[in-house]
């Protein structure tokens, strides 16, 4: 059970870091996201 909790904490932390990176990229490169929208949708 302990290892499962540790894994979940790591997973949530990775998710929050990824979303923070996306927010920063959106603020820094608002136009960039529009031009690459098609290719990023394919990756998701």
N, C-alpha and C positions, 0 to 999 in steps of 0.2 A: 504493500500500500504506500509506503514511504517513497519508493521509486516512482510510482505513478503520480504522486503529488508533485514530486520534483520535475517530472517530465511535463506535467500540465503547466507548472509555473514557467518553465523554460519556453514552452509553446506560446503562452500568452505574452511573455516578454518579447519573443521574436515577432509576434503579430503587431504589438504596439510599436516596436522599433521600425517595422516595415511601414506602418501607417504614418509614423512621424517622418520617415524619409520621403514618403509620397507628398505629405503636406509641404515639406521644405522645397521639394522639387517643383510643386505647383506654384509656390510663392516666387521662386527664383525664375522659373521658366514657364510662365503661363501660356505663351504662344507655342512653345516646344511640344507641350502635351497635345495640343490640337492637331498638329501636323503628324504626330506619331500615333494618333489614337487607334487607327486600324491595326497596326502591328502589335500594340500593347493588348488589345482585346484578344488577339489570337493567342498570346502568351498565357493569359489568364485561363 
